[in-house]
Each structure stands twice: as structure tokens, then as C-alpha cells.
Amino acid sequence: MSSRKRKKYSTDIKCVYFPDELDHSLLKAGKEKDTALSVASSIKSWEKCGDSFLNTPITKKTTSSGKTLSAIRKLSQALAFDTCVTEHTEEEPLHIAWSDSDKSEDETKDLHVLQVVPKKRFLKTPRYVAPFHSYTSALDLLTDNYEEPPVIDTDSDIVQSEEEVERDSGQLISDCDSNVSNETLEETTSKSTNPLELEISGYESDDANNTMTSSTMNCDEGRQRSVSHWVRSAQALLQTPQKVTEKQSKTPEDSAKKRRKFQSGGLAERLHRLQCRQRSAISFWRHKSVSENSTAVDRPGVLVLEVLEVQEECSMRLVLCERRTPPAEGHHDDQAPSEKRAPLLVLFNKETVAQLNPLPKDVIHIYPPWQSLSVEGVDYDIILNTHFSQKVSFSAESAVTSLPSLTAPKRTPYSLDKVFGLLEGCMTTEEPNKQDVHFPIRDSITGAGHCQSLLDAIEALGQAGSVGRLLCVLVQDSYGMFSMVQLHLLASTDDLHKYSQMWQGRTCLLRNIKVVQRVTRERHTRLFGLIDSLWPPLVPLKYHGGTASLQNESRAAGPPPSFCYLLCGQESSVEPSENQPVSPLYFPPTKQTLKELMQKEQKFCRCSFVATVLYNKKQAAKVGQGNLWLALTDPSLQEEQLERPLRRTVTLCVNTSCVLTSSVLEALNSSSVCRMSFIDVVKEHGMFVCAEQSVIKLCPLEPDPTVSSSLGSLDQPVRLDVLDSEVTPSSLCVVSGVIVGVDENTAYSWPACNYCGSDHLEMLTQQRFHCVSCKSILDKPETKAQLEVILSQSSLKDCTVKIKV
Amino acid sequence: MFTSGERVFRKMRSSFLPSVAKQLFKDIQKIWKETSQIPDDLLIALKFVFGPSALQALDLVDQRSVTCLSSPSGRQTFQVTGGSGRMYICLVSCHFCPCPAFAYTVLRRNEGLLCKHLLAVYLSQAMGVMQQETVSDQEMTTLLSATSF
């Protein structure tokens, strides 16, 4: 279906028209109706075109650059595709000269000269005057009279056509269409409604100009029609441009790079398209501004600027300019005094600078489209993408100076410690500085040091002695890591509760901390027992390397840590943060009943409970020196029926490393029954031990109404186990029987002080004694006796029960 | 340098291009957060300011070539897979890339602000499309010492 016409315009170039698929497919009205059929037919025409060239006389150009494709492609894009060839116009060869701006990785910096021959005039198609929202759509308007210029699908087409053009590289082809499109432009400029009359729709950084995306995106779909075939056809028509300048020496980054396809739909592909469009627009504009002298400065959007200062930065020119009102018509030199306006900082890229050479006192016109950017911290508005610039008047200096590079002061290189803002921000949010880690704190107290000798010292001196207790806190960070921080000596053991109240469960900041030791699970079973009791954490933990979005996903906490750091600091090292009253990470102790605890199979764990102290056995004369054995019970063990092997009481040993506050001591010293809460008690071998990190607190006798009944007070007389064969040492039990004998061999008596109960008495006279402990004189000391009685019991027939009284 | 009359204009500051670059990254970040897209105008502005690196950097971003490596000790670096498959380690706190283009264009000739790898790092950062990877301290040490600075 394609009819091809050939017309000869000059002896050495050929011109091939493209077939009538252009007519119907590229007319804007018919744009959307483009079908695969036309594409197919155009492909056929391309093939024919290629074939036909083989037979035609060709004049080879002596200098043909191998890499002409880029030039060809650019030009083809520059040409309005929507051209429909019908009539002739004047025949004047036009030269389009442009230089590649900003070459991409494998495009050469060539100065291309194309000889174009005018052929036909386009049909006057009605123009679209559409509202445009962005620089890029404004660009489009420069290149064609349609609102929607074609988009070259760079991926497959270019690669394919590359091969084909290379095949035909020696052939001469002329571009017939270019002039036509130029004419279209010219024609349209003369009209009153000017297509180049653009709103200044620069890219403003202050407001996110989202509409531009949609507008250009909508255009894209419409454009992707018969792009591929047009490109190929256009390429066939184009004359191989001459290489005027040598290829610039390749920078290392360009070497050894084949052209690769950009990811379809990606940003690079999009930019590439935009870039190509821009380049063609620039080339068009330059050609136009060369050909026509009049510069319509009174159009809106044109910046008329006078150069104040020029500065070079990284091969770009930064020109500080003052705005001028457009001069009166016909008098370009007339610089009417303008009102005060903020100066603008205009950026020109290398290519524009080469053309323009801005110098102080020059007057420059910058035609739209251009972009404006407001930068924080910079007073001037920055003008970007100033490709369409023209120097209108020349200062006296420019006549003298030759090369632009000599005039602009070159900036000293930037120091390498500059980072462009974002990365610094990223660092502080992503990775908490070791100094500023926030920890929720779970209070615990430990005895002074872990070494044997210190413990001995404490045992010897007791709590009231000169050896103080170190306050230690167990902390956990948001990544799940635990640390034990030893702080300062406690002035008094009662301070423990003060710190507990201040810090426990709070998120705190730790400062001036030193690392003492890294401890592992194997060697510090009790500490890790405590850590295990705080695992898994209540809130999902952060993990190193996770992005912000991933933090929100729930993630299994994994096993508890197998190592822990011992840190040390001072009281001032801990700073509770004001924000949250309780950190979400705080894992409060779960109080359990003794029954549950005794039923637990776990050999070793940490637990917390409330229990009544029935009896305490002091090893030393006074509570607080040496170990303390307590017999405890709670309502769970006082039930009517208690299944075996549970016992009614449990034994708890209080180590000297466990800090006892004065109130606790007092309660223990008194012979009355008291109720206490035990936190983080070690349970091992069926027995409870209050060691480091355990806390004993007095519990009020009146039960909290919210507390379940199992933790309530004991309202009945305490039930105890009856003595039986399964009794455990150091447990309370009830024995009843008949005294059948007294062991007189082991019986003895001694005097004791009436007041203090001390056994240490000195005899003064026959009947008078002096008590060493309380310094009192006793006339009649009381007598204490010890004897063992033998009981006969009905339940234990084959055992002898001896009770020491 | 100044125009005649009572108008007085401030002398230009030492450098503007870094601020322009910073602003562009900020804007990209903002727009990406809001729309998950970078508008054409912003792409073209990137191209204008950064030159040929822009296209290549965007290609690297499309390929998700930038990885943020972090080690338990707290160190962070960026690893960029270049076009030829080579990995470049770019530092976080210092404007540096060991690629030959950086050495030539930025350091030697002072013709560019950054190379495509660094630009890819900034863009990936702004768009939040960086891969994340944790390496051990040992590996981090090896990476940093092996890179030819």
C-alpha cells in the first residue's frame, strides 16, 4: 500500500518520501487510530526503502562518522513526525548545526552538519494550544506543532535500526522533512497565537509539581504509535553527517561501554527520552534564532538579564544577573532603568557557555522554557536549563577577551568532606550513636563485686559495715542487647528503692559508660537466668541493617542473647528521659504462686512471687549477717487439699549478696509473721535463693483488691506439713507425738542475759553476772537449756525422732 | 562588576553548586515520598546540574545497584555495582568514590560534582531504594582496606 515517491533536488542527494501511512497515522486526529497494520506496512516500507538504496547511485562522503546514529536519531526526533507531505515550497538548503550537549555514555561529541533540502510544505494542520504545566511539555512545543510529540522507544528500535543504518552507512540520504517542519514552526510563529508563548512554568522546588507528571505521562501513551517505523524511515533519509571535530578523549568512565538498553519504564529511560527531546528542541531553536534576527522579547517568559558577575563551578557557569525590563521595540540597546528586583543566579552549562560566553555587563535573553529553583540558604532564585539563551548586547570587555575560560574565575575544588545533606540525616536516624542509646532499665541490685574475697568481707562486716553496696542496673536496648551497669556505692540500702522508683522501667540515656567485661552464659548462669526471664521481649526489636519500613514488620525475636556486657559508670551516667513514663520494652516481673513455681519442671529459673514468711532461721545472731533461711508459704500452698509431692512451705535462702532494706530487716527480726514480695529470685534444685539481682520488699498485709485471691493474705492458721519420711531439710513441719525419753548425755544448760539474750556473761560474784553485750549487771540470769527428746510417733514407726529444744 | 547607581549587590558566595545539588536531592526525596515518582522536570534538572552522570546514575538506581552495608560495630558504607559489574565502595561521611571517573572528572579536572556512583548513592538514598545488608566487622574491615583509595 505504500507508495513511494522520489524527487531529486540535487545531484548528490536523494530524497525519499515516506508513504501515506504518515498521512493517516500521524495526523493528530488520527493518532489514536494507529494500528499495528500501519506499523507493519511502514516496516515493509522501511525494508523496501533499504532495498531500494542498494540500487541507486550513491555518492559516498569521504568523512563519515561511524557513530552517526546519535545524530541521526536526534534529528529524527527533532523533526515533527506528524508531517504530511503534500506540496512544494521554496527550495533553499538549510544548514542545521548543533553540537551535542552532554553526551551520554557512548555518544560522541561531534559537531554535526546536516544538509537539508526543503521539499514540501505541510498541510496546515490546526494547532493545539494546550495548557502546559511543565518545562518538559513546554519543550515539546518547541519541536513540533503538536501537543504530543512522538516518543522514541529507545530500546528495541534504536538497536535494530542501528544495525540497519550501519549497513547503509555509506549511503547518502537527505532529510527531506526537516525543512518542512522548520517551516511549520516558522509559520506558526508568525501567527498571532504563538506556540512558543509559554507560561513560565519553571520547576519550582517549593511546591511539588505533581501535575506535570500526569500531563507528560498522558502524552506518552499517545505518542508511542508508529515511532519505530518513523524513526527507521527518517534515518534512512538523513544524510550522514560529517564529523567536524575529533572525538574528545574518552574519560575512563566511558571507555569499554557498549550501548546498553535502559530498563524499560525506568528513570534512565525516561530521562533519555527527555534529553533527546530537549536536544532537538535546542537545535531547532538555535537554528531558528540564527535564521531570524528579530527576537520577540516582549513575549512573556523571556528573561532579560544583565550580567553582574560570572563564576565557574565544575564546568558550569554561574552568572549573577539583574533583571531588566524588556527594551522598547526596535531598540535593543536601550536599557531603560528597571525597578529593583532580586538578582537571579543563572546556571549555564558548558555548551551554552561556549555559544554565549557571558561576561559582566552583557545583556542576555533567556527564552522559555527554563526552570527556576529555590534553594534553601541561597537568597537568589536559581535558573536552570537555560539552553535557549542569547546574548543581545555585548559589553566592551568581550571584544577584548578571546576565550571564555580566561575570564571566569575558576573555583577552587570543593573539599571532600562535603556531603549533600541527605546522607548525614540518614546516619543519625538509621544508626543510633553509641553514645545516645536509649535503654529501658530494670532495676536490680547486686552485691559489691563478684569475687570471693569481697563477699567474705561483706559477710564479716555485715550490711552496716564500711563496705558499701554497688548499685547495678540491668539495661536492655531496643535491639535486645542486655548490659549490667555497675554504678555507684549505695549510701544506704534504703536508697535502692529510691533508684528503683526513679529508673525502673524507664527509657534512659546512658553516658560516660566504660566497658568492663563481656560475659557469657556459661559462666554467669544466674545473670543469664535473669535475662532469660526477660525474654522474649514485649515489643518487636530492631535489628541491625533493617530499613525503616522493615522495622514495622514483626519478627521473631530469636533465642535470648548468649553474651552480655558488664559496664560501669556513675550515678550521673543514667539520665531518665522525660518522654515516656514507662518504656515499652520494660518487662515487669510476673508474679506467680508458689504452687505454680514448685510445679514447674525447670531446674533453674528466675521467678517472682509474694509469700508469707513464717519463720526465719538465722545463722548468725543477727539477721543480715550470714545466710538467712526463710520458710515461706502462700495461699496457693494453703489449699485444703494439696497434692503430693507439693509441700506446704518452701525454703528460701537469702544470700548475703542480696540487699535487704532496713524495713525488711526489721520485719525479719521481729518474730511476727510478715508478708513480702520476692522479685527475681533464683529457683534451683527445688529451693529458692535470693542472690544478686533479687529484691525483697515488704508487702502490705491487706491484699490489693485487684490481686487475685491466690495472692491474698492467709486468714486461717497456717497449715503445715506433718513430719514424714519425705521431709526436706530446712523445712517447716508439724510433729506430734509422745515424749518417751530424754537424751541426758547431750543435755546442758547455761545462763543467759535477761535483757539481750546473749550468752556471753562474765561472772562478777557468785551470783552476779555481767553481760558483755549489753553491759548490764544481772543478779539472776535466766537459764537456757538444751536437750534432745525422743518422740514416738504413730506415723513414723521405724524412725527415731529427736527434737532439740 | 556592579551596575552604576545606588544599587548595590552582594558579591557572590564561594560556591553554589553543592547547595543546588542538596536542594535537588531534598526535593526528590519529598516528591518521591509523596508520589513515588520523579517528575520529568526534576529529571531534566538533574541532568542539567550533573551532566552525563545523571543518566548513568539513574540507570544504576533503576537497577537497584546501591547497597548500604552496615556492620555491628556501627560502620556504614555504600556499595555500588557499576555498569561493568565492578563494585565500588563509596564512603558515607566523605565525598569520595574510588572509580576512575571520579578521579578524573572530579578530582583531576574539577569538571563535575560527582561521579555516577556517588550520584546513584544520593538518589537511592533520597528515594529510599537502597538495598540493606549487614556484614560482619571482619568483612567490613576487608572491604574498606581492600578498596584502592
Interface residues (C-beta under 8 A of the other chain):
Chain A: D102 K103 S104 E105 S134 Y135 T136 Y203 S205 A208 N209 N210 M212 T213 T216 T251 P252 E253 A256 K257 R260 F262 Q263 G266 L267 A268 E269 R270 L271 H272 L274 Q275 Q278 E306 L308 E309 Q311 E313 C314 S315 M316 L318 L320 E322 P337 K340 P343 L345 L347 N349 P360 Q371 L373 S374 V375 E376 G377 V378 D379 I382 L384 N385 K410 R411 P413 Y414 L416 D417 K418 V419 F420 G421 L422 L423 E424 C426 M427 E430 E431 N433 K434 H544 G545 G546 T547 A548 S549 L550
Chain B: M1 F2 T3 G5 R7 F9 R10 K11 M12 R13 S14 S15 F16 L17 P18 S19 V20 A21 K22 Q23 L24 F25 K26 D27 Q29 K30 I31 E34 T35 Q37 I38 P39 D40 D41 L42 L43 I44 A45 L46 K47 F48 V49 G51 P52 A54 L55 Q56 L58 D59 V61 D62 Q63 S70 P72 G74 Q76 G83 S84 V92 S93 C94 H95 F96 C99 P100 A101 A103 Y104 T105 L107 N110 E111 G112 L113 C115 K116 V121 Y122 Q125 A126 G128 M130 Q132 E133 T134
